[in-house]
Amino acid sequence: MSTRDFSKPSKTQLLEQLEKIAVQMQSAGLWADEPPPERAFQSTAPFCFDTMNFEQWLQWVFLPRMKHLLHTGQMPPAGCSIAPLAEHQFTEYQTDTTALLVEITRFDQMALDYFGIEPE
C-alpha cells in the first residue's frame, strides 16, 4: 500500500509533464531537430546506450513511448523511473540540467502514482 497522500494525476497531467520535459530539454540545448539514424533505434541495449546519447534516447524513445502508453492505456515496464539515471548522466554534461532533472523527477513521481506502481 502506498504511503503517499495525494490524488492520482490524470493522463492529461502526465502528458503535460512530458511536454515540460521537452521544453526543458530545448532550454538546456539538448533537443535535436533530426532523429538519430534508423539503425540507432534497433539497439537491444537498455536505453539504447550503444547507439544513442541519453538525451537522444530521452527525446526520441522515452517521450514518444510514454505518450503512446498513456494514449493506449498500457502499463510501462516495471521500474520505469528514469530520474536516477538522468541525474547520473547529467553529471557529465556541461550545460545546466537542474530544471530538466526537476521535471523528470516530477514525471517519475506522477507516473508511479498514475500507474499505481510502488517505488523501488
MIKE-682230 format. One record per residue: residue in three letters; z, x, y of N, C-alpha, C in turn. Coordinates in Angstrom, 2 decimals. Each point is the difference from the previous one (the first is absolute). Example, Ala and Ser with C-alpha at 12.3 -4.5 7.8 and 13.67 -1.06 7.14 Angstrom:
<pts>
     r      n_c3      n_c1      n_c2     ca_c3     ca_c1     ca_c2      c_c3      c_c1      c_c2
   ALA      7.80     13.19     -5.69      0.00     -0.89      1.19      0.00      0.90      1.20
   SER     -0.72     -0.35      1.05      0.06      0.82      1.19      0.73     -0.77      1.09
</pts>
This chain:
<pts>
     r      n_c3      n_c1      n_c2     ca_c3     ca_c1     ca_c2      c_c3      c_c1      c_c2
   MET      0.00      0.83     -1.18      0.00     -0.83      1.18      0.00      0.88      1.25
   SER     -0.81     -0.33      0.93     -0.11      0.78      1.23      1.23     -0.19      0.87
   THR      0.41      1.09      0.64      1.13     -0.08      0.92     -0.47     -0.13      1.44
   ARG     -1.29      0.05      0.24     -0.52     -0.15      1.35      0.16     -1.46      0.42
   ASP      0.36     -0.20      1.25      0.31     -1.35      0.46     -0.92     -0.41      1.14
   PHE     -1.27     -0.11     -0.28     -0.93     -0.51      0.99     -1.12     -0.72     -0.72
   SER     -0.73     -0.81      0.76     -1.00     -0.85     -0.62     -1.22      0.78     -0.46
   LYS     -0.65     -0.59     -0.96     -1.22      0.58     -0.55     -1.10     -0.05      1.06
   PRO     -0.68      1.12      0.23     -1.11     -0.01      0.97     -1.18     -0.82     -0.55
   SER     -0.83     -0.45      0.89     -1.19     -0.75     -0.41     -1.16      0.95     -0.28
   LYS     -1.00     -0.54     -0.66     -1.22      0.78     -0.25     -0.60      0.45      1.33
   THR     -0.01     -0.89      0.98     -0.53      0.33      1.33      0.76      1.17      0.62
   GLN      1.31      0.01     -0.14      0.80      1.09      0.56     -0.34      1.33     -0.68
   LEU     -0.21     -0.03     -1.30     -0.38      1.24     -0.70     -1.37      0.47      0.44
   LEU     -0.95     -0.91      0.14     -1.33      0.37      0.47      0.06      0.58      1.41
   GLU      0.83     -0.60      0.85      0.18      0.53      1.36      0.62      1.39     -0.04
   GLN      0.92      0.22     -0.94      0.63      1.32     -0.12     -1.01      1.04     -0.45
   LEU     -0.91     -0.38     -0.88     -1.07      0.93     -0.40     -0.86      0.37      1.21
   GLU     -0.25     -0.97      0.87     -0.76      0.29      1.22      0.76      0.95      0.92
   LYS      1.31     -0.14      0.05      0.81      0.92      0.81     -0.11      1.43     -0.54
   ILE     -0.05      0.12     -1.31     -0.19      1.33     -0.60     -1.34      0.57      0.44
   ALA     -1.05     -0.83     -0.06     -1.33      0.45      0.41      0.00      0.44      1.47
   VAL      0.64     -0.78      0.86      0.06      0.34      1.43      0.72      1.33      0.20
   GLN      1.10      0.21     -0.71      0.74      1.25      0.15     -0.79      1.19     -0.56
   MET     -0.76     -0.24     -1.05     -0.87      1.07     -0.50     -1.02      0.39      1.06
   GLN     -0.57     -1.00      0.66     -0.96      0.28      1.06      0.66      0.75      1.15
   SER      1.19     -0.44      0.39      0.73      0.66      1.10      0.33      1.45     -0.32
   ALA      0.26      0.28     -1.27      0.35      1.36     -0.42     -1.24      0.86     -0.27
   GLY     -1.19     -0.60      0.15     -1.23      0.74     -0.25     -0.28      0.21     -1.47
   LEU      0.53     -0.90     -0.84     -0.17      0.13     -1.45     -0.95     -1.05     -0.57
   TRP     -0.75     -0.67      0.85     -0.92     -1.05     -0.43     -1.42      0.56      0.00
   ALA     -0.72     -0.23     -1.07     -1.38      0.49     -0.11     -0.98     -1.15      0.15
   ASP     -1.13      0.29      0.63     -1.04     -1.01      0.15     -0.83     -0.15     -1.27
   GLU     -0.07      1.05     -0.78     -0.81      0.00     -1.22      0.89      0.22     -1.22
   PRO     -0.27     -0.72     -1.09      0.80      0.20     -1.21     -0.33      1.33     -0.67
   PRO      0.90      0.45     -0.87     -0.31      1.20     -0.80     -1.20     -0.29     -0.90
   PRO     -0.60      1.03     -0.59     -1.11     -0.23     -0.93      0.42     -0.92     -1.15
   GLU     -0.95     -0.73     -0.52      0.28     -0.97     -1.08      0.73      0.66     -1.17
   ARG     -0.35      1.23     -0.32      0.64      0.67     -1.14      1.51      0.18      0.23
   ALA      0.43      0.04      1.25      1.43      0.15      0.29      0.79     -1.21     -0.50
   PHE     -0.64     -1.15     -0.01      0.66     -1.23     -0.44      0.08     -0.10     -1.52
   GLN     -0.70      0.85     -0.71     -0.02     -0.04     -1.46      1.12      0.83     -0.60
   SER      0.84      0.57      0.82      1.12      0.81     -0.47      0.93     -0.82     -0.87
   THR      0.54      0.64     -1.02      1.02     -0.65     -0.83      1.39      0.56      0.32
   ALA      0.08      0.93      0.93      1.28      0.58      0.39      0.77     -0.98      0.89
   PRO      1.32     -0.01     -0.11      0.78     -0.86      0.89     -0.34      0.31      1.46
   PHE     -0.16     -1.05      0.79     -0.29      0.11      1.42     -1.28      0.78      0.29
   CYS     -0.86      0.14     -0.99     -1.26      0.75      0.13      0.25      1.39      0.59
   PHE      1.13      0.61     -0.36      0.38      1.28      0.59     -1.02      1.11     -0.25
   ASP     -0.78     -0.15     -1.03     -0.98      1.06     -0.29     -1.30     -0.16      0.79
   THR     -0.18     -1.15      0.66     -1.26     -0.24      0.71      0.16     -0.46      1.45
   MET      1.22     -0.37      0.40      0.22     -0.51      1.36      1.27      0.59      0.59
   ASN      0.02      0.07      1.33      1.25      0.27      0.71      0.83     -1.26     -0.03
   PHE      1.30      0.11      0.26      0.87     -1.17     -0.04     -0.48     -1.08      0.96
   GLU     -0.37      0.39      1.23     -0.41     -1.02      0.97     -1.30     -0.68     -0.42
   GLN     -0.88      0.72     -0.69     -1.22     -0.64     -0.53      0.38     -1.03     -1.05
   TRP      0.89      0.36     -0.90      0.43     -0.94     -1.04      0.66     -1.22      0.64
   LEU      0.84      0.25      1.01      0.69     -1.09      0.68     -1.00     -0.97      0.63
   GLN     -0.98      0.55      0.70     -0.99     -0.83      0.70     -0.98     -0.68     -0.95
   TRP     -0.54      0.74     -0.94     -1.13     -0.49     -0.79      0.38     -0.59     -1.35
   VAL      1.22      0.26     -0.47      0.43     -0.54     -1.30      1.20     -0.93      0.17
   PHE      1.09      0.51      0.55      1.23     -0.79      0.07     -0.15     -1.25      0.85
   LEU     -0.44      0.15      1.25     -0.09     -1.17      0.88     -0.93     -1.09     -0.58
   PRO     -1.22      0.34     -0.43     -0.85     -1.04     -0.58      0.58     -0.61     -1.28
   ARG      0.61      0.84     -0.83      0.56     -0.51     -1.27      1.15     -0.96      0.27
   MET      0.87      0.35      0.93      1.13     -0.89      0.31     -0.50     -1.31      0.61
   LYS     -0.99      0.07      0.87     -0.57     -1.23      0.56     -0.57     -0.87     -1.11
   HIS     -0.70      0.61     -0.94     -0.58     -0.74     -1.12      1.11     -0.65     -0.84
   LEU      1.04      0.75     -0.31      1.10     -0.56     -0.78      0.64     -1.18      0.71
   LEU      0.19      0.12      1.30      0.61     -1.09      0.75     -0.91     -1.23      0.04
   HIS     -1.29      0.21      0.21     -0.93     -1.13      0.07     -0.19     -0.68     -1.35
   THR      0.15      0.73     -1.09     -0.23     -0.58     -1.32      1.29     -0.37     -0.72
   GLY      1.15      0.27      0.61      1.27     -0.37     -0.60      0.41      0.85     -1.18
   GLN     -0.57      1.19     -0.12      0.36      0.89     -1.11      1.20      0.85      0.37
   MET      0.66      0.51     -1.02      1.15      0.89      0.19     -0.48      1.44      0.11
   PRO      0.63      0.78      0.86     -0.33      1.44      0.06      0.62      0.71     -1.20
   PRO     -0.42      1.22     -0.26      0.63      0.76     -1.07      1.48      0.20      0.30
   ALA      0.80      0.14     -1.04      1.43      0.27      0.19      0.14      1.31      0.76
   GLY      1.03      0.07      0.79      0.23      1.22      0.77     -1.07      0.24      1.03
   CYS     -0.38     -1.04      0.74     -1.11      0.12      0.95      0.43      0.56      1.36
   SER      1.24      0.37      0.15      0.46      0.57      1.28     -0.66      1.34      0.26
   ILE     -0.59      0.13      1.17     -0.70      1.25      0.31      0.66      0.80      1.12
   ALA      1.04     -0.56      0.63      0.64      0.71      1.11      0.53      1.38     -0.40
   PRO      0.64      0.16     -1.16      0.46      1.34     -0.36     -1.15      1.01     -0.11
   LEU     -1.10     -0.42     -0.57     -1.17      0.88     -0.11     -0.57      0.30      1.39
   ALA     -0.10     -1.04      0.83     -0.52      0.19      1.36      0.88      0.99      0.76
   GLU      1.30     -0.17     -0.09      0.91      0.90      0.70     -0.21      1.44     -0.46
   HIS     -0.15      0.19     -1.29     -0.23      1.34     -0.55     -1.33      0.56      0.51
   GLN     -1.05     -0.79     -0.07     -1.32      0.46      0.42     -0.04      0.30      1.50
   PHE      0.64     -0.84      0.79     -0.07      0.14      1.45      0.72      1.24      0.51
   THR      0.87      0.61     -0.79      0.67      1.22      0.45     -1.00      1.12      0.23
   GLU     -1.16     -0.09     -0.65     -1.02      1.04      0.13     -1.00     -0.28      1.13
   TYR      0.10     -1.16      0.64     -0.96     -0.38      1.02      0.39      0.58      1.35
   GLN     -0.99      0.32      0.82      0.23      0.52      1.34      0.21     -1.12      1.03
   THR     -0.40     -1.20     -0.33      0.10     -1.13      0.92      1.32     -0.75     -0.22
   ASP      0.46     -0.73      1.02      1.23     -0.77     -0.11     -0.27     -1.26     -0.82
   THR      0.65     -0.09     -1.13     -0.19     -1.13     -0.91      1.24     -0.88     -0.07
   THR      0.92      0.17      0.94      1.27     -0.75     -0.04     -0.24     -1.51      0.01
   ALA     -0.79     -0.49      0.93     -0.24     -1.45      0.10     -0.74     -0.51     -1.23
   LEU     -0.91      0.79     -0.53     -0.72     -0.40     -1.22      0.97     -0.11     -1.17
   LEU      0.89      0.95     -0.13      0.97     -0.04     -1.09      0.92     -1.21      0.13
   VAL      0.37     -0.36      1.22      0.82     -1.19      0.22     -0.73     -1.24     -0.51
   GLU     -1.28     -0.13      0.32     -0.77     -1.18     -0.43     -0.19     -0.03     -1.52
   ILE     -0.22      1.16     -0.60     -0.13      0.06     -1.47      1.32     -0.39     -0.65
   THR      1.10      0.49      0.53      1.32     -0.33     -0.56      0.27     -1.50      0.13
   ARG     -0.37     -0.58      1.14      0.16     -1.45      0.19     -0.84     -0.76     -1.03
   PHE     -1.24      0.45     -0.20     -0.84     -0.68     -0.98      0.62      0.08     -1.39
   ASP      0.47      1.18     -0.38      0.64      0.14     -1.31      1.11     -1.02     -0.18
   GLN      0.88     -0.10      0.99      1.13     -0.93     -0.10     -0.48     -1.44     -0.07
   MET     -0.96     -0.34      0.85     -0.54     -1.35     -0.01     -0.66     -0.32     -1.34
   ALA     -0.74      0.95     -0.55     -0.69     -0.23     -1.28      1.01     -0.19     -1.13
   LEU      1.07      0.80      0.01      1.04     -0.17     -1.02      0.57     -1.41      0.06
   ASP      0.26     -0.48      1.21      0.56     -1.34      0.17     -1.02     -1.09     -0.36
   TYR     -1.22      0.18      0.43     -1.05     -1.00     -0.25     -0.28     -0.16     -1.49
   PHE     -0.14      1.12     -0.69     -0.34     -0.04     -1.41      1.22     -0.11     -0.91
   GLY      1.20      0.05      0.58      1.22     -0.11     -0.80      0.25      1.21     -0.88
   ILE     -0.36      1.17      0.51      0.17      1.24     -0.76      1.30      0.66      0.45
   GLU      0.82      0.38     -0.95      1.24      0.71      0.33     -0.33      1.45      0.32
   PRO      0.61      0.56      1.04     -0.25      1.41      0.31      0.50      0.89     -1.12
   GLU     -0.69      1.13     -0.17      0.37      0.92     -1.08      1.16      0.86      0.41
</pts>
